[in-house]
Amino acid sequence: MELGPLQKQWIKNLRAHPERQCRGTLAERTGTEPHEYKACCLGEFIITRFGINNDKLNFTNNNKFLWIDDSGGTIKKYAEYGLISEGGWFESSVVINDEEYNSLIQMNDNGLTWTEIADYVEQNPENVFTKSV
């Protein structure tokens, strides 16, 4: 399977901005400028899709956890992103550096860098996605 334009841009963004990676939350603002935020890899996927200044992205009063309109979070509409499941769950688990991972969430929150996640997704798109978008 070949990655689609949105997926390729997401991979490019993960590689270009590793300093934006955070763990344990979808995304959070870190300042007042549009580029001042941190996100997990799935949060970055949403930001890649909509752009950081889009009215569809909402941050709570404490600047954490973005959601899209009334959809309830990341990836309630995961099929639009071509993801297999809501949390970025994989078709089958994988072992990287002697650690087993079942999802993008686990990869992000359990220590893999955005570059490592990008490498995995690029090399194994069929374990993450159902279609190119």
HUMO-V854927 format. One record per helix or strand of 2 or more residues. SS is the DSSP state (a for helix, b for strand). FROM is the first residue (numbers start at 0). TO is the last residue. If there is no record, write none. Layout:
BEGIN
ss:from:to
SS:FROM:TO
SS:FROM:TO
END
This chain:
BEGIN
ss:from:to
a:4:15
a:17:19
b:26:28
b:36:38
a:40:49
b:56:57
b:66:67
a:77:80
b:88:95
b:98:102
a:103:108
a:113:122
a:124:126
END
